[in-house]
Amino acid sequence: VFEGERIYNGKVFKLTEHSQRLHKSANMLAYELPYSVAELDAATKLVVAENKLESGYVRPLAWRGAEVIGVSAQGTKVHVMIAAFP
């Protein structure tokens, strides 16, 4: 699951709403993210600040690992990343 978020004046537009929607999307696919909405918000703000972005794009992404081969992804680890682009 992923979100696409715009950065304006160094801040992510509607950040918390995006983080909530990322959680909802993961739940729709029957898995839970290992980070809360508040933790995702804080991590996203840190990524934007560390990259010194005043405007740009943020892409949080969550996926299941490859620990199990088969139709069911039960028992796989959930991974989360946050990428930022100018």
Contact map, one row per residue, 1 for C-alpha under 8 A:
11100000000000000000010011000000000000000000000000000000000011100000000000000000000000
11110000000000000000010000000000000000000000000000000000001111000000000000000000000000
11111000000000000110110000000000000000000000000000000000011110000000000000000000000000
01111100000000000000000000000000000000000000000000000000111100000000000000000000000000
00111110000110100100000000000000000000000000000000000000111000000000000000000000000000
00011111000110000000000000000000000000000000000000000011110000000000000000000000000000
00001111111110000000000000000000000000000000000000001111110000000000000000000000000000
00000111111110000000000000000000000000000000000000000111000000000000000000000000000000
00000011111000000000000000000000000000000000000000000110000000000000000000000000000000
00000011111100000000000000000000000000000000000110011110000000000000000000000000000000
00000011111110000000000000000000000000000000100100000110000000000000000000000000000000
00001111011111100000000000000000000000000000100000000000010000000000000000000000000000
00001111001111100000000000000000000000000000000000000000000000000000000000000000000000
00000000000111111100000000000000000000000000000000000000000000000000000000000000000000
00001000000111111110000000000000000000001000000000000000000000000000000000000000000000
00000000000001111111000000000000000011001000000000000000000000000000000000000000000000
00000000000001111111100000000000000000000000000000000000000000000000000000000000000000
00101000000001111111110000000000000000000000000000000000000000000000000000000000000000
00100000000000111111111000000000000010011000000000000000000000000000000000000000000000
00000000000000011111111100000000000010000000000000000000000000000000000000000000000000
00100000000000001111111110000000000000000000000000000000000000000000000000000000000000
11100000000000000111111111000000000000000000000000000000000000000000000000000000000000
00000000000000000011111111100001100010000000000000000000000000000000000000000000000000
00000000000000000001111111110000000000000000000000000000000000000000000000000000000000
10000000000000000000111111111000000000000000000000000000000000000000000000000000000000
10000000000000000000011111111111100000000000000000000000000001000000000000000000000000
00000000000000000000001111111111000000000000000000000000000000000000000000000000000000
00000000000000000000000111111110000000000000000000000000000000000000000000000000000000
00000000000000000000000011111110000000000000000000000000000000000000000000000000000000
00000000000000000000000001111111000000000000000000000000000000000000000000000000000000
00000000000000000000000001111111100000000000000000000000000000000000000000000100000000
00000000000000000000001001100111110000000000000000000000000000000000000000000100000000
00000000000000000000001001000011111100000000000000000000000001000000000000000111000000
00000000000000000000000000000001111100000000000000000000000000000000000000000100000000
00000000000000000000000000000000111110110000000000000000000000000000000000000000000000
00000000000000000000000000000000111111110000000000000000000000000000000000000000000000
00000000000000010011001000000000001111111000000000000000000000000000000000000000000000
00000000000000010000000000000000000111111100000000000000000000000000000000000000000000
00000000000000000000000000000000001111111110000000000000000000000000000000000000000000
00000000000000000010000000000000001111111111000000000000000000000000000000000000000000
00000000000000110010000000000000000011111111100000000000000000000000000000000000000000
00000000000000000000000000000000000001111111110000000000000000000000000000000000000000
00000000000000000000000000000000000000111111111000000000000000000000000000000000010000
00000000000000000000000000000000000000011111111100000000010000000000000000000000010000
00000000001100000000000000000000000000001111111110000000000000000000000000000000000000
00000000000000000000000000000000000000000111111111000000000000000000000000000000000000
00000000000000000000000000000000000000000011111111100000000000000000000000000000011100
00000000011000000000000000000000000000000001111111111000000000000000000000000000000100
00000000010000000000000000000000000000000000111111111000000000000000000000000000000000
00000000000000000000000000000000000000000000011111111000000000000000000000000000000000
00000000000000000000000000000000000000000000001111111000000000000000000000000000000100
00000000010000000000000000000000000000000000000111111100000000000000000000000000000000
00000010010000000000000000000000000000000000000111111111000000000000000000000000000001
00000011111000000000000000000000000000000000000000011111000000000000000000000000000000
00000111111000000000000000000000000000000000000000001111100000000000000000000000000001
00000111000000000000000000000000000000000000000000001111110000000000000000000000000111
00011110000000000000000000000000000000000000000000000011111000000000000000000000000111
00111110000100000000000000000000000000000001000000000001111100000000000000000000011110
01111000000000000000000000000000000000000000000000000000111110000000000000000000011100
01110000000000000000000000000000000000000000000000000000011111000000000000000001111000
11100000000000000000000000000000000000000000000000000000001111100000000000000001110000
11000000000000000000000001000000100000000000000000000000000111110000000000000111100000
10000000000000000000000000000000000000000000000000000000000011111000000000000111000000
00000000000000000000000000000000000000000000000000000000000001111100000010011110000000
00000000000000000000000000000000000000000000000000000000000000111111000000011110000000
00000000000000000000000000000000000000000000000000000000000000011111100000011000000000
00000000000000000000000000000000000000000000000000000000000000001111100000111000000000
00000000000000000000000000000000000000000000000000000000000000001111110011110000000000
00000000000000000000000000000000000000000000000000000000000000000111111010000000000000
00000000000000000000000000000000000000000000000000000000000000000001111110000000000000
00000000000000000000000000000000000000000000000000000000000000000000111110000000000000
00000000000000000000000000000000000000000000000000000000000000000000011111000000000000
00000000000000000000000000000000000000000000000000000000000000010001111111110000000000
00000000000000000000000000000000000000000000000000000000000000000001000111110000000000
00000000000000000000000000000000000000000000000000000000000000000011000011111000000000
00000000000000000000000000000000000000000000000000000000000000011111000011111100000000
00000000000000000000000000000000000000000000000000000000000000011110000000111110000000
00000000000000000000000000000011110000000000000000000000000001111000000000011111000000
00000000000000000000000000000000100000000000000000000000000001111000000000001111100000
00000000000000000000000000000000100000000000000000000000000111100000000000000111110000
00000000000000000000000000000000000000000000000000000000000111000000000000000011111000
00000000000000000000000000000000000000000011001000000000011110000000000000000001111100
00000000000000000000000000000000000000000000001000000000011100000000000000000000111110
00000000000000000000000000000000000000000000001100100001111000000000000000000000011111
00000000000000000000000000000000000000000000000000000001110000000000000000000000001111
00000000000000000000000000000000000000000000000000001011100000000000000000000000000111
